[in-house]
Amino acid sequence: MLARGEQALEFESPDPVVSAGSTTQLSGSTTPLGASTSPKARDVVLYVHLSEAALRSGDRNAPAWLENAGGHLVTTGQVAEWCGAGSTTGTTRITVRPVLDLAETLHSTGYQPSPTLTEQIELRDRTCVFPWCNRPARGCDKDHLVPWEQGGPTSSDNLAALCRRHHRMKTHGGWTYTMLTPGEYLWHSPHGHTWHRDRTGTTELTPDPVEPPPHRRTS
């Protein structure tokens, strides 16, 4: 209900007891009893990730990734139905975001990234890029891998999404990481452990400990 922008639910009884011919209104309501109300218009904003092949093929069963629905896979046909079924779904306005090249290097002149650069980082990383963390990137800080104070630029190749807790661990806890390719990171813990993190998840790269050879007695 909240996602669809519906009006707030009434907490009073759905069938209040009133005398016949009464003009009493529900508490907090400005609409007389018996008056018809039209549902609130619904705006839809979809973050749909499609490949160029899916756009050109015309195949309604081509897969698409829907960001603001938990990352579920949908089909291009489903997206087309949502965007064209205003009479049945109550959708009156559809917002289409501009296409961003997630591999392009964008720059901002100051410390804070521009809205376009922020959007690119959030779409590229999807979540906090710390090992095993799944907090959505839209609620994360945009961390400078090379700190701004040390000359690190505010650019696509020097920014990554980190939730506040892991941002602090990187800044004050001895954790370090580097960007291998856009959206791909190599992490090092202060205790010598190493992880590879990308959109598919986290892979531990720390080698297994080697058992020391057995001690031999000498006479």
Secondary structure, 3 states (H helix, E strand, C coil): CCCCCCCCCCCCCCCCCCCCCCCCCCCCCCCCCCCCCCCCCEEEECCEECCHHHHHHCCCCCEEEEHHHCCEEEEHHHHHHHHHCHHHHCEEEEECCCCCCCCCCCEECCCCCCHHHHHHHHHHHCECCCCCCCCEHHHCEEEECCCHHHCCCEEHHHEEEECHHHHHHHHHCCCEEEEEECCEEEEECCCCCEEEEECCEEEECCCCCCCCCCCCCCC
